[in-house]
Amino acid sequence: MTDPRNNRRFWEVMIGLFLLIFGLAALGGTGSAFPLFLGLIGFYLLARQFDRSKSSFGGSSQSADVAVARDIPARQSSGADQVYRHAIDAVRRAGRDPGDTQVLPVDIGVIALRAGVDPVVHRSQPVDDDVDYLQPFVQLRLPQRATGRVRFEVLDSDGQTLFIHEDVHELERGRNLVTPSARLPIHDAHAMHGDWELQVSADGMRLATHRFGWREGTEKAIRRHVREDGEISNELRAAIIENEPSSVSLDDLLAFQEDENQQAAGHR
C-alpha cells in the first residue's frame, strides 16, 4: 500500500531539483535575481526532505531499541515471535539486560527422555526423577547470521557440574533452536533435593541461567507404597479400590508382587 506522505515527498524532491537546475541554468544566461530566487527555493525543498529522511531514520531506530527494552515481557502472546517469561528471567539471572542483548534466549529448558515414552519438554515445570536422560535446549534470536560456540552446563542441587558440552553452530538471522549433541544420564544417586541449573554460554559469554526442579515419578511413588515383603500398603490399596476398582485384577497384583519379590531377592 502506497503511503501519501511518500508521494508528497517524492514530488517535493522533483520540484526542488527542477527549480534548482532551472535557476542555475537561467542564472548563467541573465543577470536577473529571479532565477537565483527559484534556485534557492529548490535548494530549500531538497534540504528539507534530506532533514526529514535523516530524522525519520534515526527516530525509527531509536523507537525500535525502546520497544526491545520495554516490550519483551509483553511479547509472550505474540505467536511466532513468542518470548517466554522464564527465558527472560534466565537472561536476567545471568546478569544481562534483555533489551541490550544481541543474542537473546527466547526459550530455554530441558527435554526429558524415557525408554518407550515420547520425549517431554520441560520449561518451568518440574521433571520426573525417574527419567533416563536430559537433553538441554535453548532458542536464540539473532539480528544477523553468525558462527560461534554454544556451551551447555548442568549443575545439580549441590552445585556440582554434571554436564558440559560445547559445539560450533551456524546461526541464522532470527530464531535458532540449539541443542547439544550429547545427553545427561539420570540416576538415583544424583542430588535432587533442590533446583538444578542449566547455564548457556556463547563464545565464553554467559547468556542465560535457567533453573528447574524435580518431582517424584509415578513408578517411584508406587514403589514407595509397596512394603519390602511385596505386600501393598493399605494407603495404596485404598487408592486402587477407590479410583479404579475394575482396572486391576488379582492376577496383575500377584504378578506385580512376584516381580517385587524377585527384585528384593536379587538385591540381597
N, C-alpha and C positions, 0 to 999 in steps of 0.2 A: 504494500500500500504506500502511495506517494505522500510524503509529508508536505503540506502547503508552505511551511517555513523554508524547506529546501528549495522549492520553486522560486520563492521570493529572493532568496539569497543568490540563486543562480542568475536571475535577471538583473539583480543589482550589480553583480560582478561583471556581467556582459556590458551593461550600460556604462559602468565605471571604466572598463577597458576602452570602449568606443570613445567616450568623452576624452580620456587621456590621450589616446592616439590622435583623435581629431584635433585636439587642442595643440599638441606638439607639432603636428603637420601644418596646421594653419598658422601657428606662431612663426614658423620658418619662412612663410611666404609674405606675411604682412607684419607691420609693427603695431597692430591693434592689441589692446589689452583684453578684448573679449575672448579670443582663443585661449589665452592664459587662464582666464577665469573658468572656462569649460574644462581645461586640463586639471585645474585644482579640484573642481568638483569630482571629476573622475578619480583622481588620486584619493580623495576623501572617502568615496564609496568603497574603493578597494581596501583602504586601510581599515575601515570599519568592519568589513567582512573578515579580514585577517584576525582582528582582535576577537571577534565573536568565535571564530573557529578555535583559536587558542584557548579561550576561556572555557568553551564547551568541552574540549578535550581534557583539560585539567580538572574541571568540575566533575565530569563523569568518572574519572579515575579516582578522585577523592571520595565520591559517593560510593563507589564500589568497595573501597577499603573500609569505609564506615559500615557498610552493610555486612561485610565479612566479620567485622569486630562485634557487631551488635546482634546480628540475626542468627548466628549459628545455633544457639539452643532452640530457637523457634522453628528451625527447618525440619524438625522431626516428622512432620506430616506432609512434607513436600513431594513425596513419591519417589521419582527416580533419583533425586538429589538428596535423599534422606541422610541425615546426620544423627546418629544415636547419642542420646544424652550420656550414657555410660562411657562412650568413646571420648566425648568432650571432657568428662570427669577424669578419664585416664590421661588425657593430654595435660590437664592442669596438675594432676598428681605428679607428673614427670617434670614439673616446673616450667612449663611452656604456656604461652598465651595463644589460644586457638586463633585469634584474629591476626596474629603476626607470624603464623606458621605456614610456610610454603608447602611442605609435605605434611598434610593433615590426615591423621587417622579418623575416619568417619564411622568405622565399625571395627570391633575387636572382640575376641572371645576364644573359646576352645571348642573343638569337635570331639565328642565322646564316642569311642568305638568299642563295641562288644561283639563277640562272635555270634553270628546268626541273627543279629539285630541291625536295623538300619542306623547309620550314624545320626547323632543328635547334636544340634548346635546349641551351645550354652553361652549366653551373653552375660546377663546379670543373675540368672537363676543358678542355684547350686547344682553340683554334679553328683550323680550316684557314686558311692565309694566302691562299688563292685564292677566298675568298667575295666576294660582290658588296656586301653590306650587312650592318650590325649594327644590331639594334634592342634597346636595353636593356629590362629589365623588373624589377619588384620587387613582392612581395606583402606588403602591410601589414596588420597586425592591430590593430584599434582597439577600445577598450572602449565607445565610443558613436559616433553619427553625427557627422561633421564635414565642413567645407568648407575647403579650403586649396590652396596652390600646391605642386606637387611638381616638383622640379627634377632633371634628369639631366645629368651631366657625364662625359665620357670623355676620359682623358689617355693619351697614348702612352708608349712606353718612355723617351723623353727628357723626360717631364714636360710636354709641350706639350698644351694643351687643344684637342681636335679636334671636340668636340661639346658643345653646350649647348642644352638645351631645357627649357622650363618651361610647365606647363599648370595650369589650375584644375580640381580634381577634387572631385566629391561622393562622399565615402567613407561607407560603411555600417558599422554595428557588426559586428565580426567581421573576416573576411578580405576583402581587396580587391586584385585584380590590376591594377597600374598600368603602362602603357607610354606612352612619348612618342608624339606624333602626327608624328614625323619619324624618319628613319633616317640612319645614318652610312655614306656610301660608303667602300669599302675599295679601295686600290690599292697597287701595289708600292712606291711612294715612301714609304709610312708606315714609321716606325721600329718594327720588330717583334723586335728583338734581346733584349727583356726583357718583363716583365709590364706589362700595361695596367691602369689603374684606372677603375672605374665608381663615381662618387660620387652618392649620392642624398640630397637635402635636402627638407625640408618647411617652408615659411614661413621660410626663411633658416636653419633649424637642420639641421645635418648628422646624418643618420640612419644611414648605412652607407657604408663604403668597401670595395668588392669588387675583388679582383684576379684577372685571368685571363691566360693565356699563349697562345702561338701555336705551331703546328706546320706543317711543310711539307705543302702539299696534294698530292694524288695526281698531278694534271696537271703541277704544277711539278716533282715528283720525276721523272716520266718525261722531261720536257724536259731535266733536268739530266744524264740519261744518254744523250742524243742529241747527237752531235757537230755542229759548225757546218755541215759539208757534208751533213748529213742522214743519215749512217750511224749505226746503232745501236751503242752501245758493247758490248764483249764482256761486261761485267757484266750489262747489261740483256738481251742475247741469251741468256745462260745462264739467267737467271731465267725468261724466257719459255719456253724449252725444258723446264726442269725442272718448272715449276709447271703450265703449261697448254700441252702440246705440240700439241694439236689445235685449240685455240680461236682461233689467229691464223693466217690464211692468208697466202700470199705476196703476193696482191693487196692485202690490208689493209696489210701492211708497206710496200709500194711506194706506196700511196695516202698513207699517213702521212708517208713521206719526201718525197713530192711537195708536200704541204702545208707541210712544214717548209722546203723549198727556196723556195717562193713567199713565205713569210713572211720568210725571210732576205733575199731579193731586194728585198722591199718596204722593209726596214729600211735597205738600202744606198742 
